[in-house]
Amino acid sequence: MQQKYVYPDPIPEFAESETQKFRGELLKKLSKNKDSFGDDLDEVVNVCSEG
């Protein structure tokens, strides 16, 4: 039986910085479709980036 590789947890500071970059990029892209999301844009970004 082949052993499954388990990835180590990322360094917390790295994970936080990557999450912030992801949130920024997502917010920028989705804000172009503000008509689709309206006032829910921040909530959509929050749901997509929670971990």
C-alpha positions in Angstrom: 0.0 0.0 0.0 1.4 3.4 -1.0 1.7 6.0 1.8 -0.1 9.2 1.1 2.0 12.4 1.4 0.8 14.9 3.9 1.7 18.5 3.1 3.0 20.5 6.1 1.1 23.5 7.4 2.4 26.7 5.9 4.1 29.3 8.1 1.3 31.5 9.6 2.8 34.8 8.3 3.1 33.4 4.8 -0.4 32.0 4.8 -1.8 35.4 6.0 0.1 37.4 3.4 -1.0 35.0 0.6 -4.6 35.3 1.9 -4.4 39.1 1.8 -3.0 39.0 -1.8 -5.8 36.6 -2.8 -8.5 38.8 -1.2 -7.1 41.9 -3.0 -7.0 40.3 -6.4 -10.4 38.8 -6.0 -11.9 42.1 -4.9 -10.3 43.8 -7.8 -11.6 41.3 -10.3 -15.1 41.0 -8.9 -15.6 44.8 -8.5 -15.6 44.9 -12.3 -18.9 43.1 -12.0 -20.3 45.3 -9.3 -23.8 45.0 -10.9 -23.8 41.2 -10.2 -22.7 41.5 -6.6 -23.9 44.9 -5.5 -23.6 45.4 -1.7 -22.7 41.7 -1.2 -19.2 42.1 -2.8 -17.3 42.1 0.5 -19.3 39.1 1.8 -18.5 37.1 -1.4 -14.8 37.9 -1.0 -15.0 36.9 2.7 -16.6 33.6 2.0 -14.1 32.8 -0.8 -11.1 33.6 1.3 -12.0 32.0 4.6 -9.9 29.0 5.5 
